[in-house]
Amino acid sequence: MTISEYAKIAVEALEDKKAQDIRIIDISEISTIADYFIIAGGDNRNQMQALANNVEEKLGRAGMPLRQIEGYDSANWILMDYHDIIIHLFDHENRLFYDLERIWRDGKLIEKTEL
């Protein structure tokens, strides 16, 4: 399975749990840390954890194990590291504060259909 196919599975897992404003940024041309950043929002702690759980379950079933997760307990910013895919789940306040879309604006914003 390709990295883009794994990224698509992650996005679909987020959509299943009603993630808000999902953004996919292809950073493969500008960084060596990953190929894709996937950024999404959640309304509250329970939804944020449900988003993370669903992504971990779906990608695990597809054969891509989670390397590391940060912020799961507080659930205001959950970072999921899948080596070539980094998933950032934010509550509304922290997404505005950290504004990763602006920081990584040199990356290519892509649609799920382009994966």
ChimeraX attribute file (.defattr): number of C-alpha atoms within 10 A of each C-alpha:
attribute: neighborCount
match mode: 1-to-1
recipient: residues
	/A:1	8
	/A:2	8
	/A:3	16
	/A:4	17
	/A:5	13
	/A:6	21
	/A:7	24
	/A:8	20
	/A:9	18
	/A:10	23
	/A:11	21
	/A:12	17
	/A:13	22
	/A:14	27
	/A:15	17
	/A:16	13
	/A:17	17
	/A:18	17
	/A:19	22
	/A:20	17
	/A:21	11
	/A:22	18
	/A:23	18
	/A:24	24
	/A:25	23
	/A:26	22
	/A:27	21
	/A:28	15
	/A:29	11
	/A:30	13
	/A:31	13
	/A:32	9
	/A:33	13
	/A:34	17
	/A:35	20
	/A:36	25
	/A:37	25
	/A:38	23
	/A:39	23
	/A:40	26
	/A:41	25
	/A:42	25
	/A:43	14
	/A:44	14
	/A:45	17
	/A:46	10
	/A:47	17
	/A:48	26
	/A:49	20
	/A:50	19
	/A:51	25
	/A:52	23
	/A:53	15
	/A:54	18
	/A:55	24
	/A:56	20
	/A:57	17
	/A:58	18
	/A:59	19
	/A:60	13
	/A:61	10
	/A:62	13
	/A:63	11
	/A:64	16
	/A:65	15
	/A:66	16
	/A:67	9
	/A:68	11
	/A:69	15
	/A:70	13
	/A:71	14
	/A:72	17
	/A:73	11
	/A:74	11
	/A:75	20
	/A:76	22
	/A:77	24
	/A:78	22
	/A:79	20
	/A:80	22
	/A:81	18
	/A:82	21
	/A:83	16
	/A:84	18
	/A:85	23
	/A:86	21
	/A:87	23
	/A:88	21
	/A:89	29
	/A:90	26
	/A:91	20
	/A:92	16
	/A:93	12
	/A:94	13
	/A:95	19
	/A:96	11
	/A:97	8
	/A:98	12
	/A:99	11
	/A:100	14
	/A:101	18
	/A:102	9
	/A:103	9
	/A:104	16
	/A:105	11
	/A:106	14
	/A:107	20
	/A:108	15
	/A:109	16
	/A:110	13
	/A:111	12
	/A:112	15
	/A:113	6
	/A:114	8
	/A:115	15
